[in-house]
Amino acid sequence: MWYQRSRAKWLMDGDRNTRYYHLKTVNRRRRNNVIMLKNDSGQWVEDVGQLQNLASAFYKKLFSDDQMSRDWHTTSVSYPGLDVMMKNQLAAPVSKDEIKRAIFSMHPWKAPGPDGFLAG
């Protein structure tokens, strides 16, 4: 796992710097850790279970339907229409050459795709 995380700069720095990348990752995790949050009444919450409930309730409230009416606003911004030739190009089957160009243009050890796997 550490080899994979350090792989992006491995060629430049060599494989002796895995300790450096390990410490970098550990420090980032430590910085990104949520220790306390304020609840609705303004009190600080430190308990892990209460923090989880607080975060869950926040996002449930954020994404729930609040029964407010929202008016539809039209704007002068519009998208140009597609001509028949462009529509045909979008509906055309994908060639092996196009797939090869897309695959080889990806960085092999960067962010994973929607399936969770890296390109490499």
JOMOFEN-V675368 format. One record per backbone hydrogen bond with DSSP energy under -0.5 kcal/mol. NH is the residue of the N-H (numbers start at 1). CO is the residue of the C=O. E is the energy in kcal/mol with one decimal. If there is no record, write none. Layout:
NH;CO;E + NH;CO;E
This chain:
5;1;-2.2 + 6;2;-2.1 + 7;3;-0.6 + 7;4;-0.6 + 9;6;-1.0 + 10;7;-0.8 + 11;7;-0.6 + 13;9;-2.6 + 14;10;-2.8 + 17;14;-0.8 + 18;15;-0.7 + 21;17;-1.9 + 22;18;-2.3 + 23;19;-2.4 + 24;20;-2.1 + 25;21;-2.2 + 26;22;-2.4 + 27;23;-2.5 + 28;24;-1.9 + 29;25;-2.3 + 30;26;-2.2 + 31;27;-2.3 + 32;28;-2.1 + 33;30;-0.8 + 35;33;-0.6 + 37;45;-1.5 + 39;43;-2.6 + 42;39;-1.7 + 45;37;-3.2 + 51;47;-2.6 + 52;48;-2.3 + 53;49;-2.2 + 54;50;-2.7 + 55;51;-2.6 + 56;52;-2.5 + 57;53;-2.7 + 58;54;-2.1 + 59;55;-2.1 + 60;56;-2.2 + 61;57;-2.4 + 62;58;-2.3 + 63;59;-2.2 + 64;60;-0.6 + 66;64;-0.6 + 71;69;-0.5 + 73;71;-0.6 + 74;72;-0.5 + 87;83;-2.1 + 88;84;-2.2 + 89;85;-2.0 + 90;86;-2.0 + 91;87;-1.6 + 92;88;-0.7 + 92;89;-0.6 + 99;95;-1.8 + 100;96;-2.4 + 101;97;-2.4 + 102;98;-2.0 + 103;99;-2.6 + 104;100;-2.5 + 105;101;-1.0 + 106;102;-0.5 + 106;103;-1.1 + 108;106;-0.5 + 110;107;-1.1 + 113;117;-2.4 + 116;113;-1.9 + 120;108;-2.8
